[in-house]
Amino acid sequence: MSTSNQSNAAAVRAFRVLEILAAAGRPLSLTDLVDSIELPKQTVHRILAQLMNAWLVTRGAGDKLYECSPRVRTLAVNVLMHAGPAAARHALLEELVKKIGETCNLTMLSGNDVIYVDRVETDWPLRVHLQPGSHVPLHCSASGKLLLSFLPKQQRERMIDSLPLRAYSESTITSRESLRDELKQTRKRMLAINDQEHLQGLIAIAVPVMLNRNRACAAIAVQAPVGRVVLDDLLSFVPDLRHAAELTAQTFRT
């Protein structure tokens, strides 16, 4: 095999390791990766070392579990923001904003935060300006609580235990047990509510974008200032959000 072909094969194997880590939804051991990729243990270990040196894979302090780095997650979000069906997703948000009259956004998990993949602002002068690429906390945002509630149990518990649970307002959930109770209800109703928990005077609701029965890949949310609307006003648009979420899910399945 030529040097060029060897380099191509090595690049494909490294990419395959990243694919497996990204799809797992949890950190994986070397044994997990060897079983999934069917390559010799020494080869997989060498690939992981190369990926770690390039800051594409990280390993938790004191453990032997591997996961994609923030650099890879940023790349994935940038692809979703600017490539493929991004225009179709943006059009769905635009239609939603026209109907509801309030700001709507599409969000995904990014480490211990939620990231705005896309956002369409309302024309009202009173609004919160956040650009695509902005991050908000998991424990006190509608999208964050929603996406956290749909994580596999072990991953969810690990994140709950690691989140700082900073108080952003008088309504922020700062107790881990209270957060667990909130997430249980959120997953059951497939709807998250943010009642001034992140910013005083701002309310929001979010519904999941479901890849399948159990996996939420993103969330669609609407937010508005109190005084212009009340929570019941936003909740009346839940059917519209769910419809937009199902159409958005189709763009992720293709």
C-alpha positions as CSV (number, residue, x, y, z in Angstrom):
1,M,0.0,0.0,0.0
2,S,1.3,3.5,-0.9
3,T,2.0,6.1,1.7
4,S,-0.9,8.1,0.5
5,N,-3.3,5.1,0.8
6,Q,-2.0,4.4,4.3
7,S,-2.6,7.9,5.3
8,N,-6.2,7.8,3.9
9,A,-6.9,4.5,5.7
10,A,-5.6,5.9,9.0
11,A,-7.7,9.1,8.6
12,V,-10.9,6.9,8.0
13,R,-10.2,4.8,11.0
14,A,-9.7,7.9,13.2
15,F,-13.0,9.3,11.9
16,R,-14.7,6.1,12.6
17,V,-13.6,6.2,16.2
18,L,-15.0,9.8,16.5
19,E,-18.3,8.6,14.9
20,I,-18.6,5.8,17.5
21,L,-17.9,8.2,20.4
22,A,-20.3,10.7,19.1
23,A,-23.1,8.2,18.6
24,A,-22.6,6.5,22.0
25,G,-24.2,9.2,24.1
26,R,-21.8,8.4,26.9
27,P,-18.0,8.0,27.5
28,L,-16.6,4.7,26.2
29,S,-13.7,2.5,27.4
30,L,-11.0,1.2,25.1
31,T,-12.7,-2.2,25.3
32,D,-16.0,-0.7,24.1
33,L,-14.3,0.9,21.2
34,V,-12.4,-2.2,20.2
35,D,-15.7,-4.2,20.2
36,S,-17.4,-1.6,18.1
37,I,-14.7,-0.9,15.5
38,E,-13.3,-4.5,15.3
39,L,-9.7,-3.3,15.1
40,P,-6.7,-4.6,17.2
41,K,-6.6,-3.1,20.7
42,Q,-3.1,-1.6,20.0
43,T,-4.4,0.1,16.9
44,V,-7.4,1.6,18.6
45,H,-5.2,2.8,21.5
46,R,-2.8,4.4,19.1
47,I,-5.7,6.2,17.3
48,L,-7.0,7.5,20.6
49,A,-3.6,8.8,21.5
50,Q,-3.4,10.7,18.2
51,L,-6.9,12.1,18.6
52,M,-6.1,13.2,22.2
53,N,-2.9,14.9,21.0
54,A,-5.1,16.8,18.5
55,W,-7.6,17.7,21.2
56,L,-10.4,15.8,19.3
57,V,-10.9,13.3,22.1
58,T,-10.6,13.8,25.9
59,R,-10.4,11.4,28.8
60,G,-11.8,12.2,32.3
61,A,-9.3,12.8,35.0
62,G,-8.6,9.5,36.9
63,D,-10.7,7.3,34.6
64,K,-10.2,5.4,31.4
65,L,-13.3,6.6,29.5
66,Y,-13.0,8.5,26.3
67,E,-15.4,11.1,24.7
68,C,-15.4,13.7,22.0
69,S,-13.8,17.0,22.9
70,P,-15.4,20.4,23.0
71,R,-13.6,21.1,19.7
72,V,-15.5,18.3,18.0
73,R,-18.8,19.4,19.5
74,T,-18.2,22.9,18.2
75,L,-17.5,21.5,14.8
76,A,-20.7,19.5,14.8
77,V,-22.7,22.6,15.8
78,N,-21.1,24.7,13.1
79,V,-22.0,22.1,10.5
80,L,-25.6,22.1,11.7
81,M,-25.8,25.9,11.7
82,H,-24.5,26.4,8.2
83,A,-24.7,23.2,6.1
84,G,-27.2,20.8,4.7
85,P,-30.8,21.4,5.8
86,A,-30.0,24.5,7.9
87,A,-32.1,26.7,5.6
88,A,-35.1,24.4,5.9
89,R,-34.9,24.5,9.7
90,H,-34.6,28.2,9.7
91,A,-37.7,28.5,7.5
92,L,-39.6,26.4,10.0
93,L,-38.6,28.8,12.8
94,E,-39.6,31.8,10.7
95,E,-43.1,30.3,10.2
96,L,-43.4,29.6,13.9
97,V,-42.4,33.2,14.8
98,K,-45.0,34.5,12.3
99,K,-47.7,32.5,14.0
100,I,-46.7,32.9,17.6
101,G,-45.3,36.5,17.5
102,E,-42.5,35.7,19.8
103,T,-38.8,34.7,19.5
104,C,-38.2,31.0,18.7
105,N,-35.0,29.0,18.6
106,L,-33.5,25.6,17.9
107,T,-31.0,24.4,20.5
108,M,-28.8,21.4,21.2
109,L,-26.6,20.2,24.0
110,S,-23.0,21.3,24.0
111,G,-21.1,19.9,27.0
112,N,-22.6,21.4,30.1
113,D,-24.6,24.1,28.3
114,V,-27.2,24.5,25.7
115,I,-26.2,26.1,22.4
116,Y,-28.4,28.1,20.0
117,V,-28.1,26.4,16.7
118,D,-30.6,28.8,15.1
119,R,-32.8,31.6,16.3
120,V,-35.5,33.9,14.8
121,E,-36.2,37.1,16.7
122,T,-39.6,38.7,17.0
123,D,-40.2,42.2,15.7
124,W,-41.2,43.5,19.1
125,P,-38.8,46.1,20.5
126,L,-38.7,44.4,23.9
127,R,-36.7,41.2,23.5
128,V,-33.5,39.4,24.6
129,H,-30.8,39.5,21.9
130,L,-29.0,36.1,21.6
131,Q,-27.2,35.1,18.5
132,P,-26.8,31.5,17.1
133,G,-23.8,30.1,18.8
134,S,-24.8,31.6,22.2
135,H,-24.7,29.3,25.2
136,V,-27.2,29.2,28.1
137,P,-27.1,27.0,31.3
138,L,-28.8,23.6,31.4
139,H,-30.5,23.7,34.8
140,C,-32.4,27.0,34.3
141,S,-33.4,27.1,30.6
142,A,-36.4,25.4,29.1
143,S,-34.3,23.7,26.4
144,G,-31.6,22.7,28.8
145,K,-34.0,21.0,31.2
146,L,-35.7,19.3,28.3
147,L,-32.6,17.9,26.7
148,L,-31.1,16.9,30.0
149,S,-34.3,15.0,30.8
150,F,-33.9,12.9,27.7
151,L,-30.3,11.8,28.3
152,P,-29.7,8.2,29.2
153,K,-30.0,7.7,33.0
154,Q,-26.3,7.3,33.8
155,Q,-25.2,10.3,31.6
156,R,-28.0,12.4,33.1
157,E,-27.1,11.6,36.6
158,R,-23.4,12.3,35.9
159,M,-24.3,15.7,34.5
160,I,-26.7,16.6,37.4
161,D,-23.9,15.8,39.9
162,S,-21.4,17.9,38.0
163,L,-23.5,21.0,37.2
164,P,-22.7,24.0,39.4
165,L,-26.5,24.9,39.7
166,R,-25.8,28.6,40.0
167,A,-28.7,30.8,41.0
168,Y,-29.5,33.2,38.1
169,S,-32.8,34.5,39.6
170,E,-35.0,33.9,42.6
171,S,-36.7,31.1,40.7
172,T,-33.6,29.1,39.6
173,I,-33.5,25.5,40.7
174,T,-30.4,25.1,42.9
175,S,-31.2,21.7,44.6
176,R,-30.1,18.5,42.8
177,E,-33.1,16.6,44.1
178,S,-35.5,19.4,43.0
179,L,-33.8,19.3,39.6
180,R,-34.3,15.5,39.3
181,D,-38.0,15.9,40.2
182,E,-38.3,18.7,37.5
183,L,-36.6,16.6,34.9
184,K,-38.8,13.6,35.6
185,Q,-41.9,15.7,35.1
186,T,-40.4,17.3,32.0
187,R,-39.7,14.0,30.3
188,K,-43.1,12.7,31.2
189,R,-45.0,15.6,29.6
190,M,-42.4,16.1,26.8
191,L,-42.5,19.8,27.6
192,A,-40.1,22.0,29.6
193,I,-41.0,25.3,31.3
194,N,-38.7,28.2,32.3
195,D,-40.6,30.5,34.5
196,Q,-38.1,33.3,35.0
197,E,-35.4,30.9,36.1
198,H,-32.6,32.2,33.9
199,L,-33.5,35.8,33.5
200,Q,-36.0,37.7,35.7
201,G,-38.9,38.7,33.5
202,L,-38.4,36.1,30.8
203,I,-40.4,33.0,30.4
204,A,-40.0,30.1,27.9
205,I,-41.3,26.7,26.9
206,A,-39.6,24.0,24.9
207,V,-40.5,20.7,23.1
208,P,-38.2,18.0,21.9
209,V,-37.1,17.2,18.4
210,M,-37.2,13.4,18.5
211,L,-35.0,11.2,16.4
212,N,-36.9,8.2,17.6
213,R,-39.2,7.3,20.5
214,N,-36.5,7.8,23.2
215,R,-33.9,10.1,21.7
216,A,-34.2,13.9,21.5
217,C,-31.5,15.4,19.3
218,A,-32.6,19.0,19.8
219,A,-35.3,21.3,21.2
220,I,-37.5,24.0,19.8
221,A,-38.4,26.8,22.2
222,V,-40.3,30.0,22.4
223,Q,-39.5,32.8,24.8
224,A,-41.1,36.1,25.7
225,P,-41.0,38.8,28.4
226,V,-43.6,38.7,31.1
227,G,-45.9,41.7,30.8
228,R,-46.4,41.0,27.1
229,V,-47.5,37.4,27.7
230,V,-48.2,35.0,30.5
231,L,-47.2,31.4,30.7
232,D,-50.6,30.2,29.6
233,D,-50.3,32.2,26.4
234,L,-47.1,30.3,25.5
235,L,-48.6,27.0,26.5
236,S,-51.5,27.5,24.0
237,F,-48.9,27.2,21.2
238,V,-47.6,23.8,22.3
239,P,-49.3,22.0,19.3
240,D,-47.6,24.5,16.9
241,L,-44.2,23.8,18.5
242,R,-44.7,20.1,18.4
243,H,-45.6,20.2,14.7
244,A,-42.5,22.3,13.9
245,A,-40.4,19.9,16.0
246,E,-41.7,16.9,14.0
247,L,-40.9,18.7,10.7
248,T,-37.5,19.6,12.0
249,A,-36.8,16.0,13.1
250,Q,-37.3,14.9,9.5
251,T,-34.4,17.1,8.5
252,F,-32.1,15.2,10.9
253,R,-33.3,11.8,9.7
254,T,-32.5,12.4,6.1
